[in-house]
Amino acid sequence: MMRKFWANLSDLAENIWRPVPLKGAENVLAMIINAEDEEGQPPGTSIAIATTVWVLTSPRRVFDFLNNEGTRNRYIDLQWDILTYGHHVRETGYIDNGCDHGNQVSILEVKSTEDQIVVILLQEIYTTLTGSYVTFAPVEASTLDMILNGGSPENLPILPSGFSILPDGPKGNEGSTGSLVTMAFQILDTASSATYISPDSVATTFKLVMETAECIKAAMLNPLNLGT
């Protein structure tokens, strides 16, 4: 899933990042991804939007905060996930994906206040000394069953969103004092086409990425932040 995340967001001739023509969007870029009969991609047009923020927090703390399902939950004041707001998120299983305990693929179940499943998220996290990554995507229950029964996840028609976390700043006794956090969201968009981005879609995704960035920055300044 992480490879697909980076492949989708690579700046290629057919996928070009464009500035967002909105006030306050100087550091935000958008991209149209048009997939027709492309293996591993949901059919149709999707919009990707991305930005980068700097936080005065070590990369490990940012990584621990973002990959903890508790910080997606409605029960805490530090929730960063706008898309799961008001719901309860619970990890139902995981598979280690490397030597570090922070490298794994997990299944997150999102439930409403009535205890009904709203969506299932597949999440992959990976951390090294040079950078950390958190990627996730909604999946159908039937798709998840196929994977759990030994099917290959390589060509799943999913649109991963996620974060890259890189160290930035002078290093002290506790490591890097700052982090560059790049976030990118991919959403299917029936209102756009290969050559046209709907203004409403731009406004909606811009709001999503900016509110997420503000939530993360506020959480990193809060002494109750998980990982302190």
ROKOLVO-746246 format. One record per residue (C-alpha): residue number from 1; x, y, z. Coordinates in Angstrom, 3 decimals. Layout:
! residues N
{NUM; {X; Y; Z}};
...
This chain:
! residues 228
{1; {0.000; 0.000; 0.000}};
{2; {2.833; 2.384; 0.752}};
{3; {4.372; 1.786; -2.695}};
{4; {1.005; 2.537; -4.285}};
{5; {0.705; 5.711; -2.208}};
{6; {4.002; 7.059; -3.501}};
{7; {3.418; 5.827; -7.056}};
{8; {0.061; 7.615; -7.240}};
{9; {1.508; 10.859; -5.936}};
{10; {4.638; 10.946; -8.092}};
{11; {4.844; 14.036; -10.315}};
{12; {4.640; 12.515; -13.793}};
{13; {3.698; 13.880; -17.200}};
{14; {0.165; 12.525; -16.808}};
{15; {-0.072; 13.420; -13.113}};
{16; {0.980; 17.015; -12.482}};
{17; {0.749; 18.842; -9.161}};
{18; {-1.040; 22.169; -9.525}};
{19; {-1.386; 25.154; -7.164}};
{20; {-4.742; 25.528; -5.430}};
{21; {-6.370; 28.891; -6.312}};
{22; {-7.741; 29.625; -2.847}};
{23; {-6.793; 32.114; -0.149}};
{24; {-4.395; 30.541; 2.334}};
{25; {-3.444; 27.746; -0.065}};
{26; {0.059; 28.967; -0.893}};
{27; {1.600; 25.728; 0.415}};
{28; {-1.086; 23.377; -0.905}};
{29; {-0.961; 21.451; -4.193}};
{30; {-3.617; 19.376; -5.978}};
{31; {-3.475; 16.655; -8.611}};
{32; {-6.002; 14.883; -10.830}};
{33; {-5.575; 11.112; -11.171}};
{34; {-7.574; 9.581; -13.995}};
{35; {-7.704; 5.771; -13.941}};
{36; {-9.480; 3.868; -16.680}};
{37; {-8.998; 0.102; -16.601}};
{38; {-5.788; 0.612; -14.625}};
{39; {-4.901; -2.325; -12.414}};
{40; {-4.834; -1.474; -8.730}};
{41; {-6.760; 1.787; -9.142}};
{42; {-10.471; 2.436; -8.535}};
{43; {-12.036; 3.308; -11.916}};
{44; {-12.748; 6.971; -12.527}};
{45; {-11.240; 10.293; -11.527}};
{46; {-9.780; 11.071; -8.133}};
{47; {-8.315; 14.208; -6.657}};
{48; {-5.191; 14.289; -4.497}};
{49; {-4.277; 17.223; -2.296}};
{50; {-1.128; 17.700; -0.228}};
{51; {0.670; 20.117; 2.037}};
{52; {3.655; 20.150; 4.407}};
{53; {3.863; 21.641; 7.894}};
{54; {6.730; 22.006; 10.343}};
{55; {6.211; 21.096; 14.008}};
{56; {8.519; 21.550; 16.971}};
{57; {8.344; 17.863; 17.877}};
{58; {10.583; 14.867; 17.256}};
{59; {9.638; 12.601; 14.318}};
{60; {9.110; 9.667; 16.687}};
{61; {6.492; 11.554; 18.699}};
{62; {4.664; 12.608; 15.523}};
{63; {4.794; 9.027; 14.210}};
{64; {3.502; 7.564; 17.486}};
{65; {0.686; 10.104; 17.575}};
{66; {-0.517; 9.543; 14.010}};
{67; {-0.398; 5.739; 14.002}};
{68; {-2.192; 5.307; 17.326}};
{69; {-5.856; 4.484; 16.664}};
{70; {-6.723; 6.286; 19.901}};
{71; {-5.915; 9.651; 18.335}};
{72; {-8.608; 9.062; 15.695}};
{73; {-11.261; 8.599; 18.371}};
{74; {-14.181; 10.807; 19.364}};
{75; {-13.325; 10.328; 23.043}};
{76; {-10.284; 12.610; 23.136}};
{77; {-9.618; 16.305; 22.514}};
{78; {-6.559; 15.587; 20.357}};
{79; {-8.312; 13.766; 17.509}};
{80; {-6.645; 14.507; 14.150}};
{81; {-8.734; 12.401; 11.766}};
{82; {-11.504; 14.630; 10.396}};
{83; {-13.024; 11.739; 8.415}};
{84; {-13.616; 9.592; 11.525}};
{85; {-14.807; 12.476; 13.706}};
{86; {-17.608; 11.435; 16.034}};
{87; {-16.857; 7.726; 15.625}};
{88; {-14.936; 5.097; 17.579}};
{89; {-11.818; 3.575; 15.980}};
{90; {-10.454; 0.228; 17.137}};
{91; {-7.554; -1.887; 15.897}};
{92; {-8.840; -5.422; 15.278}};
{93; {-5.601; -7.022; 14.104}};
{94; {-2.115; -6.409; 12.773}};
{95; {0.844; -8.082; 11.096}};
{96; {4.444; -7.052; 11.773}};
{97; {6.166; -5.823; 8.638}};
{98; {9.794; -5.449; 9.661}};
{99; {12.255; -5.601; 12.531}};
{100; {11.072; -2.412; 14.248}};
{101; {7.904; -2.736; 16.331}};
{102; {6.649; 0.375; 14.537}};
{103; {6.556; -1.390; 11.163}};
{104; {3.247; -3.154; 10.631}};
{105; {0.030; -3.451; 8.649}};
{106; {-3.127; -3.216; 10.715}};
{107; {-6.910; -3.318; 10.361}};
{108; {-8.883; -0.455; 11.886}};
{109; {-12.621; -0.725; 12.431}};
{110; {-14.566; 2.556; 12.497}};
{111; {-17.903; 2.350; 14.326}};
{112; {-20.716; 4.826; 14.879}};
{113; {-22.196; 5.718; 18.268}};
{114; {-24.837; 3.032; 17.527}};
{115; {-22.012; 0.450; 17.288}};
{116; {-22.486; 0.043; 13.529}};
{117; {-19.440; -0.387; 11.275}};
{118; {-18.998; 2.788; 9.212}};
{119; {-15.821; 1.845; 7.363}};
{120; {-12.831; -0.484; 7.618}};
{121; {-9.371; 1.024; 7.178}};
{122; {-6.222; -0.806; 6.142}};
{123; {-3.198; 0.990; 7.624}};
{124; {0.505; 0.503; 6.949}};
{125; {3.153; 2.184; 9.080}};
{126; {6.917; 2.208; 8.668}};
{127; {9.688; 3.977; 10.545}};
{128; {13.468; 4.324; 10.158}};
{129; {16.078; 6.768; 11.429}};
{130; {15.749; 8.807; 8.233}};
{131; {11.972; 8.982; 7.955}};
{132; {8.618; 7.554; 8.997}};
{133; {5.398; 6.937; 7.094}};
{134; {1.741; 6.317; 7.916}};
{135; {-0.584; 5.303; 5.057}};
{136; {-4.191; 4.154; 5.161}};
{137; {-7.140; 3.446; 2.876}};
{138; {-10.772; 2.353; 3.207}};
{139; {-11.400; -1.215; 2.058}};
{140; {-14.458; -3.367; 1.479}};
{141; {-15.086; -6.248; 3.898}};
{142; {-14.952; -8.710; 0.979}};
{143; {-11.548; -7.342; -0.052}};
{144; {-10.270; -7.727; 3.478}};
{145; {-11.485; -11.322; 3.625}};
{146; {-9.626; -12.047; 0.397}};
{147; {-6.366; -10.714; 1.864}};
{148; {-6.796; -12.596; 5.146}};
{149; {-7.353; -15.806; 3.192}};
{150; {-4.021; -15.490; 1.406}};
{151; {-4.902; -13.278; -1.552}};
{152; {-2.379; -10.795; -2.938}};
{153; {-2.871; -7.145; -1.862}};
{154; {-0.700; -5.808; -4.688}};
{155; {-3.509; -4.959; -7.109}};
{156; {-6.237; -3.911; -4.707}};
{157; {-8.278; -1.002; -6.118}};
{158; {-7.595; 1.414; -3.257}};
{159; {-6.631; 5.070; -2.886}};
{160; {-4.171; 5.375; 0.016}};
{161; {-3.820; 8.631; 1.921}};
{162; {-1.161; 9.304; 4.496}};
{163; {1.818; 11.102; 5.978}};
{164; {5.568; 11.238; 5.641}};
{165; {7.510; 12.460; 8.674}};
{166; {11.080; 13.675; 8.214}};
{167; {13.520; 15.093; 10.784}};
{168; {14.272; 18.797; 10.443}};
{169; {16.210; 21.048; 12.789}};
{170; {19.271; 21.036; 15.052}};
{171; {19.846; 17.850; 17.004}};
{172; {20.171; 17.796; 20.773}};
{173; {20.430; 15.021; 23.329}};
{174; {16.962; 13.738; 22.424}};
{175; {17.450; 13.770; 18.652}};
{176; {15.816; 16.080; 16.152}};
{177; {13.896; 19.002; 17.636}};
{178; {11.616; 19.461; 14.652}};
{179; {9.754; 17.504; 11.981}};
{180; {8.486; 18.115; 8.481}};
{181; {5.092; 16.442; 8.148}};
{182; {3.768; 16.024; 4.609}};
{183; {0.151; 14.880; 4.342}};
{184; {-1.661; 13.803; 1.195}};
{185; {-5.267; 12.717; 0.759}};
{186; {-6.742; 10.928; -2.259}};
{187; {-10.513; 10.930; -2.798}};
{188; {-12.673; 9.655; -5.656}};
{189; {-14.326; 12.622; -7.342}};
{190; {-17.141; 12.141; -9.836}};
{191; {-17.412; 15.900; -10.389}};
{192; {-13.919; 16.206; -11.916}};
{193; {-12.354; 14.838; -15.089}};
{194; {-8.897; 14.266; -16.532}};
{195; {-8.645; 17.954; -17.513}};
{196; {-10.958; 19.649; -15.022}};
{197; {-11.052; 19.921; -11.217}};
{198; {-14.416; 20.892; -9.762}};
{199; {-14.187; 24.074; -7.616}};
{200; {-16.402; 22.418; -4.978}};
{201; {-14.077; 19.410; -4.843}};
{202; {-11.061; 21.697; -4.454}};
{203; {-12.730; 23.601; -1.625}};
{204; {-13.757; 20.395; 0.174}};
{205; {-10.373; 18.694; -0.041}};
{206; {-8.575; 21.943; 0.812}};
{207; {-10.649; 22.216; 3.989}};
{208; {-9.839; 18.590; 4.831}};
{209; {-6.077; 18.965; 4.507}};
{210; {-5.928; 22.325; 6.305}};
{211; {-8.082; 21.199; 9.246}};
{212; {-5.984; 18.056; 9.571}};
{213; {-2.788; 20.122; 9.569}};
{214; {-4.161; 22.434; 12.261}};
{215; {-5.250; 19.477; 14.414}};
{216; {-1.779; 17.949; 14.203}};
{217; {-0.010; 21.214; 15.023}};
{218; {-2.310; 21.833; 18.001}};
{219; {-1.821; 18.293; 19.287}};
{220; {1.977; 18.577; 19.109}};
{221; {1.813; 21.656; 21.362}};
{222; {-0.459; 19.937; 23.885}};
{223; {1.286; 18.341; 26.905}};
{224; {-1.329; 15.559; 26.846}};
{225; {-0.104; 14.444; 23.423}};
{226; {0.435; 10.700; 23.264}};
{227; {4.090; 9.834; 23.066}};
{228; {5.356; 12.551; 25.417}};
